[in-house]
Amino acid sequence: MTETLTDPIGKAKSLADDFSGTAAHHDATGAFPFENFDRLFDAGLLGLVTARDHGGLGEGLTLAQAVISEIARGEPSTALVLAMHYNLHFTIRRFGKWPRHLADRVLSANRQGVALINNAQAEPRIGSPAHGALPETIARRDGAHWRISGHKSYVTGIPILKWVSLLALTDEPEPRLASFLVPTDAAGLRIEKSWNAAGMHATASDDIILDDVPVPLDDLIEAQPAGEPIRRDEHAAAFFFGLLGAVYHGVAKAARDRVLTFASHHAPASLGAPIATVPRIQDGLGEIEVRLATNARLLRSLGEDVDAGRPVGMDGMHVRHVVIDNAVAVTSLALELAGNPGLNRDFQLERHHRDAITARSHAPQSHMIRTIAARNALSRPG
């Protein structure tokens, strides 16, 4: 595995070029890109942030963001599922909160094949835990097992996931907010097809229904009193937000590449030269470059701080906000510069734009981030 991971970014670039050939098909049909994950495993990239002791490379946020951005340039749904997988593996490695037997179970499977994991937290009625409501999914004790019933939504990548880290409320006299390792083939768990979004169509972010799903008592990952706010380590949050931003930065880079090629070669008869020679077009292309350079710089700086263990506070959330806004602006501007040809589905600029605007659905949404930032500023003395 060490040999296959000597050039992770180079591997990612090569795979992204291949993935781009089928990206439009996955977008149009919503078919999940299973074959992409076989390729990622063969390249050693599923273990990028996994500890070396468990067969991975032990890399941090800086390199993970670069890999995710490259994969997203080719096929962003694959990149988002991979980002979620990296997020859980980073949590296992960095914070040591997972019980040893659960960590070993997940890490061993990751060495042997395609064994992805993601969180299952959002619910139809309460939305994301970021909104502050307790889950309606309930875990009740029954002998040697927990019995879990509930409904989770937006479980990204569910067709390929081997497990979910599932958030539920226990029915104990003093309820706890707890995460459980739940295999996706558990008795009583079923997938409900619900994802039909305009963008990121192939993520298959469907719902799961749990009907008295048995989970061994020892398969509880971590828990806290239900009355306390969810505990979030600043580096864990920054790692997640950095990966999320990297996905949509990759989408914006794909749009940039397409519109640059178009502007350099499209020569209307009335102009007699490529439209790239027109000052207005150059101004727009320049704005795209500025926004992408800003994103790259912000993501790299955040990654370096997290990897060095430096304090980052709320910067992960702030960087995510700016990066996603820039990505949406880049894809919108690329469409404008390309004119009518850009709206043709075969040209795929409109696909990149649909993928980019989907980023704004991730919790906490931009208005929530700004509200949190304002409250933090107002709470500071002086």
N, C-alpha and C positions, 0 to 999 in steps of 0.2 A: 504493500500500500504506500510505503514511503516514496517509491519510485513514481507511482501514478500521481503523487501530490507535489512533485518538485516544482511544478509551474501551474498553480491553481488558476491564475488569471488567464494564462494561455489556454488551458483546458476549457475554461468557461467561454472564452471568445470563440474557440473552435466549435463547441457545442451550440452556442448561440447562433452561429451562422447556419448550422444544420437545422436547429429548431425553427428558425425563421421561415423555412420552407413549408412548414405545415401549420404555422401560427394562424393564418387566415382560415384554414379548414376548422381548426379547433374553436376559433371565434364564431364562425358561422353555425357550427353544429352543436357547440357546447360539449363535444366529446372530450372526455378527460384524457390528458396526454400521458398515459401510463408509460409508453415507450421512452419518453424523455427521462423518467426517473431510473429506468434500467441503465440508460446511458450515463446518468449522473453517478450511479453506484459504481459502474465499471470504471469511471474516471477517478473514483476515490473522493468525489466531492460531497457525498452525503455525510462524511465524517470530518468536514473541514474544521469545525469548532469543537469537535469531540476531543476529549483528553487523549494524549498520546498513549497512555497506559491502556486505553480501551480501543486502540486501533485507529485513532484519528490523528489529525495534524496539530490540534491544540491551538489553532489560530484565534485571533481576536476580532474585534469589530471592524478594524480598518480593512483587513483583507476580505472579511465576509461581505462587507458592503461592496467592494470592488467586484467580487464574484457574482453577487446578486444583481448588480447593475448590468453586468454583461449578459447574464441569463435573461434578464428582463428585456434587454435590447432585442433578443431573439424571440422569446415567448414569455410574456409577463405573468401569465397564470401559473406557469411552472415556477417562476421566480418567487411568487408570493407564497406558494405552498412550501417551497424550499426555505424561505425566510422564517416561516413559522416553525419549521423543523429545527433550524439553527437556533432559534430563540429558546426552545425547550432544552436543547443540548447544552447551550451556554449556561442556562440556569442550573442544570445538574452539575456541570463542571465547576462553576465559579463559586457557588454559594453553599454547597454541601448540605442543603436542607432536605434533600430526598433521602428516605430510608435506604440503606445500602442494598437491600434485596431488590427494591424497585429500580434503583439506578442500574444495578447489574443486569436486570432483565431487559431494560430498554437498550442499554449500551451493547450488550452481547448480540442482540438481534440486529443492531445497526451494522455490526461487523460482518454479519453473515449474509445480508441481503437487503432488499428494499423494505425497510421497516420504519415508516414515518410516524410522527406524533405531532399533535397540535392541541391547543386548548379548546375546550367547549365551555363557554361562559355565558354568552348572550342568550336571551330568551325573548319570545315573541311579545310578551306583555311588558317586561321591564327593560328591554334593550340590554345594553352593556352594563356590567358592574360599575363602570366609570360614572354612570348616572346616579349611583348612590343607593339604589333599591336592592334589597336582599333577594336572592334567587327563589323562585317558586319550586325548583327541583328539590325534592326532599330525600334524604338518606336516613332510613330508620334501622336500628339495630335489631337483628333477628338471629340469635344464637351466634354462630361463628361467622356470620356475614352481615354486611350492610345490604339493605334492599333499597335500590334507588329508582324513583319514578319522577318523570318530568319531561320537559320539552326544551331542547336547545336549538338555537338558530345560528345561521352563518358559520357553520363548521367547515372552514375552508379546507379543501382537499379530501373530504370525507371518503370518496371512493377508494383511495389508496391508503388511508391511515390504518395503522395496526392498533394504535391506542389513541385515546383522548385523555387529557388531564381535565377532568370534569368538576366544575364548581357546583356544590350543593349545600343546602342547609340541613344540619342534623336535627333529629327530633328528640334530642336529649333534654333533660330538665333545664339545663343551661345550654341552649343551642350554640353550635359552632358553625362557622363558615369554613368549609373544608374542600380540599381538592383530592380527588380519587383517581387512581390509574384504572381506566376502564377499557378492556379490549373491545374493538369494534365488532367482533363476532360473538359478543356475549349474548346469552339467552335473554330475550326480552328487549333487545336493542334493535331498532329498525331505522332505516334512512327514509326520510320523506323528501321527495324531489320538490324543491321550492325555488331554486336559484334560476332566475331568468333575467339577469341584469343586462343593461345596455353594454357594459364593459366588463372586462375580466371574466368573460363568459365561461371559460374552461376551468375556472377554479372549483366549480361544482360545490359552491358554498351552501350546501343544503342543510336541512334540519335533521336532527335525530330525536326520536321518541324513545323514552325509556319506560318500560312497564315492569316494575318490580325486578329490576336487573340485579342479580346477586354479585356482590363484590366482597372478597375476603376482608375481614376486619383489618388485617395487616397491610392492605393495599391502599391505605389512606396516606397521601403524600405529605400534606401539612394542613394545619387547622389553626384557627384563631377564634376568640369570642365573637359571636355574631354582632354584638353591639358596637364593636370597634371598627374604625375605617380600615379598608383593605390596606395591608402593609405592602409597600412597594419600594424596594431598594432603588436608589437613584441610578446606579449603574445598570441594573436589570432593565429599568424603564428606558434608559438611553440606548441600550443595546437594541431593544425592540423597535423603538422609534427610528433609530438609525437604519435598521434593515428595511423598515417600511418605506422610509424616504428613498432608500437606494433602489427599491423596485420601480418607483415612479420616475426617478431620475433616469433609469434605463429606458423606460418608455419614451421619455422626452428625447433621449439621444437617438433612438430609432427614428422618431419624427424628424429630427434635425438632419440625419443622414439622408432621408428620402427627399426632403425639400431642397437640400443642397444639390443633390444629383439632378433633380428636376430643374432647378434654376440655372444650373450650369449647361444644360443641354436643350432646354425648351426655347426655341427661337421662332416666335411668331413672324409671319411674313411681313406684317406691318412694321416690325422693329428691325428685322434683318440681322439680329444678333441675339444671343441668349439673354433671357430676362435678368440674369445675374449682373448685367452691365447697367441696369437701371438703378439710379441712386435710391429710389424708394425701396426697392427690393434689397439692396445692400444694407440699408438702414435696418430693415426687418431681420435680415440674417444676422446682422451684428447684435441686435438685441437678444436674439436666441443664444448667440455665443456667450454674451455677458451673463445671462441667466444660468446657463449650464455651467459656466466657470464658477459662478457664485455657489451653486449647488455642490459642485465637486469639492470646493474649498471648505464649505461648511461641514459636509459629511466627513471629509478627511480629518478635519480638526476635532470633530466630536469623537471619531474613532480612535484617534491618537490619545485623547484624554481618557477615554474609558479604558483603553488597553494599558495605559500607564497608571491607572487607579487614581487619577486626579479627580477632585470634586467637580461635578458637572451640574448639580442642582437640577433646575428645570430645563436646562439647555437642550436636552434630547427632544423634548416636546416642542420647543421653539424652533429648532432646526427642522424638524419634521414639517411644521406649519409652513415655513418659508420654502422648503424644497418642493412640497406638493403644490403650493401656489405657483411657483416658477414652472413646474412641469406642466400644469394646466395652461399657463400662459404660453409656453413654448409650443405646445401642440395646437392651440388655438391660432397662434400667429402663423404657424406653418400652413395650416389650412387656408388662412387668408392670403398668404403669399402665393399659394399654388392655384388659387382661383377655382374655377369649375372643375378642372381635372382632379384637384385634391379631394373633391366630394365623391369621386368614383370609387366604389368599394375595392376594385382591383388595385387601385393605387395605394390603399391601406393607410393613408394619412388619417382618414376619419376613424379608423379602428384605433389608432394610437390616441386620438383625442378622446374617444369613448373610454378607453382604458384609463387615461389620466384623470378624467373627471370622476371616475369611480373611487379614486383615492379619498375624496371628500366624505365618503360614507364611513370611513374608519373612525371609531371612537378613540379618544374624545375629538369631536369635530372642531373645526377652526374657531367657531364662536366660543366654544367651551374653553379652548386653550387661551384665547384672549381674555376671557373672564377670569380664569385662574391667574393669569399673569397680572391683571389689574389688581386683584385682591391681594396678591403677594406684595405688589408695589405699595398699595395703600396701608398694608400692615407694618411696613418698615418704619421705625421711628424717625422723626425729623422730616 
